[in-house]
Amino acid sequence: MAGQARSLKQRTATLTVLPPCDLCKMESPLSIPQTARYDAPIAGNGWAYLCLYHYIAYAVGRGTKLIAESGAVEREIVSARQRLAEEGA
């Protein structure tokens, strides 16, 4: 379809728990890393989970925006308790 603009809508992924930023962990291994909000390509290193700061500074592509699933942790706790009750623990 020549001549038509292609939509560059960013993909999103909903996760139960958001991972820590890979670059925060590398830069300050003794500090608590920021929560990653993106999974994006970075120059020379493939892909990384990135906080907003590192996404702006180092991402070389749009990547995927990470969204925390609302209530997912609570559902996991309830599910784990139910499994334990069924096992008689």
SULBEL-V670617 format. One record per backbone hydrogen bond with DSSP energy under -1.0 kcal/mol. CO is the residue of the C=O (numbers start at 1). NH is the residue of the N-H. If there is no record, write none. Layout:
# SULBEL-V670617
co = <CO & CO>
nh = <NH & NH>
This chain:
# SULBEL-V670617
co = <1 & 11 & 13 & 15 & 19 & 21 & 22 & 23 & 24 & 28 & 34 & 37 & 38 & 39 & 40 & 41 & 42 & 46 & 48 & 49 & 50 & 50 & 51 & 52 & 53 & 54 & 55 & 64 & 65 & 67 & 69 & 71 & 72 & 73 & 74 & 75 & 76 & 77 & 78 & 79 & 80 & 81 & 82 & 83 & 84>
nh = <4 & 65 & 67 & 69 & 36 & 25 & 26 & 27 & 28 & 31 & 21 & 66 & 50 & 64 & 48 & 60 & 45 & 42 & 40 & 22 & 37 & 38 & 55 & 56 & 57 & 58 & 59 & 39 & 13 & 15 & 72 & 75 & 76 & 77 & 78 & 79 & 80 & 81 & 82 & 83 & 84 & 85 & 86 & 87 & 89>
